[in-house]
Amino acid sequence: MKNILIILSFVLSFTSCIDVNNVINPGDKPIVEAYLAPNHTVSMKVFTEIPYSETDSTFSVPISGLSITIKNLSGASFTLTESETKGTYVSTAKLGAAGQTYSMSFVHNGRTVSATTILPVKPVGFKMSVSEIERIYRDLSSGFQSGGGPGGPPQGGGFQQEARVNIDLSWTNPDEIYHFVAAQYLETTLSPIVQFPTNETGFTRPARRFTNRPIKTSTSNLQSQQFEYFGRYAIILYRLNPDYAALYENDNTSSQNLVTPVSTIENGLGIFTGVNADTLILNVKKQVL
């Protein structure tokens, strides 16, 4: 009986050691961010996790010194090299065509971090209802001016009403694959539709890029008022893998509802996924008053 108890105690102790060794403590998992596109090089960011228990002053920091391998199902592989930006790893080699499967792996804190994704095909039949819109230039550099006197034209746009234009987007999607739309300002120099006062204190300059949420339908639309600069915009339709869309469906984490974000990365967090895209050009012109 004594021998049985000794053996049982040994087994329980051994099992306990295994459980402890397999536990990943908060903050131990690296966060990965990589979007793989067919026939393009790879760029992948890796940074530290911030545990829920940490204070608001704690920041995620890049993880340097990793050796990250990318390979496909045929066994062909290459290693990512850390760029001048710490925690960002890039390749010189390009990925293959759509439909191929790629995996990545590296070692962090003694554990192998890995993930696999497929490169989706390009969106089909992408169309846009208009290729050009007009917006009214509004000059607030000297403060808001409602008009230039009785019967005169508004100065800098003033209260001049502007027609809202729907920009209808459509594509072929019989299998209800996830897509999302992004608008990216292409001009090197900003040409704001609303010119802020010389002292921009209290004003936030609009972003050069904005996006819609992923959807399974075959249509979407943008509004003319969403575009804040004159010039050319790339209207990009992305075809997604389900893991990317899942991040949006799981975005309700808050201090009152602490939920670990969904991730398909083994021993890590974040996103390692394939994307493909088609692009149309929208020109935003200044309306002549």
C-alpha positions in Angstrom: 0.0 0.0 0.0 2.9 2.3 0.9 4.5 1.7 -2.5 1.3 2.4 -4.3 1.0 5.8 -2.5 4.6 6.6 -3.4 4.0 5.8 -7.1 0.7 7.8 -7.1 2.4 10.8 -5.4 5.1 10.7 -8.1 2.6 10.5 -10.9 0.6 13.5 -9.5 3.8 15.5 -9.0 4.9 14.7 -12.6 1.5 15.6 -14.0 1.5 18.8 -12.0 4.9 19.8 -13.5 3.7 19.2 -17.0 0.6 21.4 -16.4 2.7 24.2 -15.0 5.2 24.0 -17.9 2.4 24.2 -20.4 0.8 27.3 -18.9 1.4 30.5 -20.8 1.4 33.4 -18.4 -0.3 36.7 -19.3 2.0 38.8 -21.3 4.1 35.8 -22.6 2.4 35.5 -26.0 3.8 37.5 -28.9 1.3 39.5 -31.1 1.7 38.9 -34.8 0.5 41.1 -37.6 0.9 39.9 -41.2 -1.2 40.2 -44.4 0.1 38.0 -47.2 -0.8 38.9 -50.8 -0.1 36.7 -53.9 3.1 37.6 -55.8 4.2 40.1 -53.1 6.9 40.1 -50.5 6.1 39.5 -46.9 6.1 42.1 -44.1 5.4 40.9 -40.6 5.3 42.8 -37.2 5.8 41.1 -33.9 5.3 42.9 -30.6 4.6 42.1 -26.9 1.2 41.4 -25.3 -0.1 43.7 -22.6 -1.8 41.6 -19.8 -5.2 42.9 -18.6 -3.6 43.3 -15.2 -1.2 46.0 -16.4 -1.8 49.7 -15.9 -2.9 52.1 -18.7 0.7 53.4 -18.9 2.0 50.0 -20.1 2.8 49.9 -23.8 3.4 47.1 -26.2 6.9 47.0 -27.6 8.5 45.4 -30.7 10.1 42.0 -30.3 13.6 42.0 -32.0 16.0 39.2 -32.8 13.6 36.6 -34.1 14.3 34.1 -36.8 11.0 33.7 -38.7 10.5 31.1 -41.4 7.9 31.2 -44.1 7.2 28.0 -46.2 4.6 26.6 -48.5 3.2 23.0 -48.8 5.8 22.0 -51.3 8.6 22.6 -48.7 10.0 25.8 -50.3 11.0 28.2 -47.6 12.7 31.5 -46.8 13.6 33.5 -43.7 12.4 37.0 -42.8 15.0 39.6 -42.0 14.4 42.3 -39.4 14.2 45.7 -41.0 15.5 49.0 -39.7 12.2 49.3 -37.9 12.5 47.0 -34.8 10.0 44.2 -34.6 9.2 44.4 -38.4 10.4 41.4 -40.4 10.5 41.4 -44.2 11.4 39.2 -47.1 13.1 39.8 -50.4 11.4 36.7 -51.9 7.9 37.0 -53.2 5.0 34.7 -52.4 3.4 32.5 -55.1 0.1 32.7 -56.8 -3.4 32.8 -55.3 -4.6 29.5 -53.9 -1.3 28.5 -52.3 -1.0 27.8 -48.6 1.8 29.3 -46.5 2.9 28.8 -42.9 5.2 30.7 -40.6 7.0 29.7 -37.4 9.5 31.1 -34.9 10.6 30.5 -31.3 9.7 32.9 -28.5 10.0 32.3 -24.8 11.0 28.7 -25.5 7.8 28.0 -27.4 7.2 27.6 -31.2 4.8 30.2 -32.5 3.1 29.2 -35.7 0.2 29.8 -38.1 -1.0 28.8 -41.5 -3.1 30.7 -44.2 -4.1 30.4 -47.8 -3.8 33.2 -50.4 -7.3 34.0 -51.6 -8.2 34.7 -55.2 -8.8 38.2 -56.5 -12.3 39.8 -56.1 -14.4 39.3 -59.2 -16.5 41.8 -61.1 -15.6 44.9 -59.0 -17.6 48.0 -60.2 -18.2 51.5 -59.0 -21.2 53.7 -60.0 -19.2 56.9 -60.5 -15.5 57.6 -61.0 -15.7 61.3 -60.1 -17.4 63.4 -57.5 -17.4 67.1 -56.6 -17.2 68.7 -53.1 -17.3 72.4 -52.0 -14.1 73.9 -50.7 -14.6 75.5 -47.4 -11.9 78.0 -46.1 -11.9 78.4 -42.3 -8.4 79.7 -42.2 -9.7 83.1 -40.9 -12.6 81.7 -39.0 -16.1 80.8 -40.3 -17.6 83.2 -42.8 -21.2 82.8 -43.8 -21.2 84.9 -46.9 -19.9 87.8 -48.8 -22.8 90.2 -48.3 -26.4 90.5 -49.6 -26.7 88.7 -52.9 -23.0 87.8 -52.9 -21.5 84.3 -53.1 -20.5 82.6 -49.9 -16.8 83.1 -49.0 -14.9 79.8 -48.7 -18.0 77.7 -49.0 -19.9 79.3 -46.1 -23.3 77.8 -45.6 -23.5 76.6 -49.2 -25.4 73.3 -49.3 -23.7 70.3 -50.9 -25.5 67.5 -52.5 -24.8 64.0 -51.1 -23.6 61.6 -53.6 -23.9 57.8 -53.1 -20.9 55.8 -54.5 -22.4 52.4 -55.1 -19.9 49.4 -55.2 -20.7 45.9 -56.4 -18.9 42.7 -57.1 -19.6 39.0 -57.7 -19.9 37.0 -54.5 -22.2 33.9 -54.9 -20.4 32.0 -52.1 -20.8 34.9 -49.6 -17.0 35.2 -49.0 -15.9 38.1 -46.7 -14.9 41.3 -48.4 -14.3 44.8 -47.2 -13.7 48.2 -48.8 -11.0 50.7 -48.1 -10.4 54.2 -49.5 -6.8 55.4 -49.7 -5.8 58.9 -50.6 -3.1 58.7 -53.3 -1.8 62.3 -53.6 1.6 63.1 -52.0 0.5 66.6 -50.9 -2.7 67.0 -48.9 -5.4 69.2 -50.5 -8.0 69.6 -47.7 -11.7 70.2 -48.6 -12.0 72.1 -45.3 -9.1 74.4 -44.7 -8.6 74.7 -40.9 -7.6 78.0 -39.2 -3.9 78.7 -39.1 -3.9 77.7 -35.4 -5.1 74.1 -35.7 -5.5 73.6 -31.9 -8.6 71.6 -31.3 -8.8 70.3 -34.9 -7.9 66.8 -35.9 -6.8 66.5 -39.5 -8.8 63.7 -41.3 -7.0 60.4 -42.0 -5.7 59.6 -45.5 -7.4 56.2 -45.4 -10.7 54.8 -44.1 -12.4 51.4 -44.3 -15.7 49.7 -44.0 -16.4 46.6 -41.9 -16.1 43.1 -43.5 -19.3 41.9 -45.1 -20.5 38.8 -46.9 -22.7 40.6 -49.4 -21.9 41.7 -53.0 -22.6 45.4 -52.6 -21.5 48.3 -50.5 -21.6 52.1 -50.7 -19.6 55.1 -49.8 -20.8 58.7 -49.3 -19.2 61.7 -50.9 -18.9 63.4 -47.4 -16.5 60.7 -46.3 -13.8 62.0 -48.6 -11.9 64.9 -46.9 -9.3 65.8 -49.6 -9.3 66.8 -53.2 -7.5 64.5 -55.6 -7.4 60.8 -56.4 -8.4 58.0 -54.1 -7.8 54.3 -54.6 -11.1 52.4 -53.8 -9.8 49.0 -52.8 -12.0 45.9 -52.5 -10.3 43.2 -50.4 -11.2 39.5 -50.4 -10.6 38.0 -47.0 -10.1 34.8 -45.2 -12.6 34.1 -42.3 -9.9 34.7 -39.6 -9.6 38.3 -40.5 -13.3 38.9 -40.4 -13.5 37.2 -37.1 -11.5 39.9 -35.5 -14.3 42.4 -36.3 -16.9 40.0 -34.9 -15.0 39.8 -31.7 -14.2 43.5 -31.2 -16.4 44.0 -28.1 -13.6 43.6 -25.6 -13.6 46.4 -23.0 -12.6 46.9 -19.3 -16.0 45.6 -18.4 -15.8 42.6 -20.7 -12.3 41.2 -20.9 -12.2 38.6 -23.7 -9.1 37.2 -25.2 -9.2 38.3 -28.9 -9.8 35.5 -31.4 -6.6 34.2 -33.1 -5.5 31.3 -35.2 -1.9 31.6 -34.1 -0.5 28.8 -32.0 1.2 30.1 -28.8 0.5 33.7 -30.0 -2.1 36.3 -30.7 -2.9 38.6 -33.6 -3.4 37.9 -37.3 -1.5 35.9 -40.0 -3.7 35.8 -43.0 -3.9 36.0 -46.7 -5.6 38.8 -48.6 -6.2 39.7 -52.3 -7.6 42.9 -53.8 -8.9 44.8 -56.8 -8.6 48.6 -57.1 -10.6 51.4 -58.8 -9.8 55.1 -58.9 -12.2 57.8 -57.6 -11.4 61.5 -58.4 -12.6 64.1 -55.9 -12.8 67.5 -57.7 -13.5 71.0 -56.4 -17.1 72.2 -57.2 -17.3 75.5 -59.0 -19.7 77.8 -57.3 
